[in-house]
Amino acid sequence: MKGQSGYQGLISWYSPVTVSLGGGGILLNIQEADRQNPALLGETDKQKFILDIVHYPADVNSRHIGWILPKNKRVYSFHYRQMDYGRFDGYDEDGVSTSFYSSNDSWLTGSVSSRSGMLSYGMSAGFFYSRLASEKSILMVFSFGGLISLKKQNMELGIALKNQGIILRKFNSENENLPLSCVMSISKKLAYLPLKLNLDVEFMSDTQQPDLYLSGKFILSESVFLRLGINSDKLNQQIESGVTKDLITGTGIGLGFKSGKYSIESGGYFYNPGNWIYGVSVEIYR
């Protein structure tokens, strides 16, 4: 997870697909396309139900339920996401223990996408509710995306504006900013390998240097596929703990199986040698 926004749930990973791609792979990730680049949904022609569960260190957990519905030359999707940060010990101003308190985020979104020739476009909108003990905040969040498909070159070019929105209710009177970002993506299917590569460059509103993501999807057989991903955090996360541990730090990997109308996938990401993020995804096609 990246960034220093108070609304961490807006930039968290809710699918093991995102986890295994190291937070990138935007043009390889239909599960979270509604919030990463809604235009990608315009490329699909199958109805799909999605269930994702991701476990973070310190007993932080996320859940995602999604429904993708192509209809009347458009593709609609509906999603519910929840991030549970756990329970914490409460203390008053004198350091005396009080009751427990909890923190969580809930995010309800809908999107619409369409395709015209080589161009796909889409947008999503939703409500984001964040709670820390008795403090609450409510946002209206939008994302917009465009995608150009170059069939002869086996390439796709995408651009997305993420987490645009309005704060309807603040936690407090202090200024609170959304983690706005612009992402440019390029993907290419290799001619002589069963591999599709993806490169994302993300410009965050609160950082000067862009974040880079390199990822890929290997088709091992008709029913088995593998995902891999690294990001520019890899250099920052490495520590002096041996060559092997430095090699896997900042790396995502996932394995999936598809049979008929069903698909199951697991993915993990080594945030650092002591912290492992992992999850499971189930998809049902109709």
Rosetta blueprint (number, residue, H / E / L):
1 M L
2 K L
3 G L
4 Q L
5 S L
6 G L
7 Y L
8 Q H
9 G H
10 L H
11 I L
12 S L
13 W L
14 Y L
15 S L
16 P H
17 V H
18 T H
19 V H
20 S H
21 L L
22 G L
23 G L
24 G L
25 G L
26 I H
27 L H
28 L H
29 N L
30 I L
31 Q L
32 E L
33 A H
34 D H
35 R H
36 Q H
37 N L
38 P H
39 A H
40 L H
41 L H
42 G H
43 E H
44 T L
45 D L
46 K L
47 Q L
48 K E
49 F E
50 I E
51 L E
52 D E
53 I E
54 V E
55 H E
56 Y E
57 P H
58 A H
59 D H
60 V E
61 N E
62 S E
63 R E
64 H E
65 I E
66 G E
67 W E
68 I E
69 L E
70 P E
71 K E
72 N L
73 K L
74 R E
75 V E
76 Y E
77 S E
78 F E
79 H E
80 Y E
81 R E
82 Q E
83 M E
84 D E
85 Y E
86 G E
87 R E
88 F E
89 D L
90 G L
91 Y E
92 D L
93 E L
94 D L
95 G L
96 V L
97 S E
98 T L
99 S L
100 F L
101 Y E
102 S E
103 S E
104 N E
105 D E
106 S E
107 W E
108 L E
109 T E
110 G E
111 S E
112 V E
113 S E
114 S E
115 R E
116 S E
117 G L
118 M L
119 L E
120 S E
121 Y E
122 G E
123 M E
124 S E
125 A E
126 G E
127 F E
128 F E
129 Y E
130 S E
131 R E
132 L E
133 A L
134 S L
135 E E
136 K E
137 S E
138 I E
139 L E
140 M E
141 V E
142 F E
143 S E
144 F E
145 G E
146 G E
147 L E
148 I E
149 S E
150 L E
151 K L
152 K L
153 Q L
154 N L
155 M E
156 E E
157 L E
158 G E
159 I E
160 A E
161 L E
162 K E
163 N E
164 Q E
165 G E
166 I E
167 I E
168 L E
169 R E
170 K L
171 F L
172 N L
173 S L
174 E L
175 N L
176 E L
177 N L
178 L L
179 P L
180 L L
181 S E
182 C E
183 V E
184 M E
185 S E
186 I E
187 S E
188 K E
189 K E
190 L L
191 A L
192 Y L
193 L L
194 P L
195 L E
196 K E
197 L E
198 N E
199 L E
200 D E
201 V E
202 E E
203 F E
204 M E
205 S L
206 D L
207 T L
208 Q L
209 Q L
210 P L
211 D E
212 L E
213 Y E
214 L E
215 S E
216 G E
217 K E
218 F E
219 I E
220 L L
221 S L
222 E L
223 S L
224 V E
225 F E
226 L E
227 R E
228 L E
229 G E
230 I E
231 N E
232 S L
233 D H
234 K H
235 L H
236 N H
237 Q H
238 Q L
239 I L
240 E L
241 S L
242 G L
243 V H
244 T H
245 K H
246 D H
247 L H
248 I H
249 T L
250 G L
251 T E
252 G E
253 I E
254 G E
255 L E
256 G E
257 F E
258 K E
259 S E
260 G L
261 K L
262 Y E
263 S E
264 I E
265 E E
266 S E
267 G E
268 G E
269 Y E
270 F E
271 Y E
272 N E
273 P L
274 G L
275 N E
276 W E
277 I E
278 Y E
279 G E
280 V E
281 S E
282 V E
283 E E
284 I E
285 Y E
286 R L
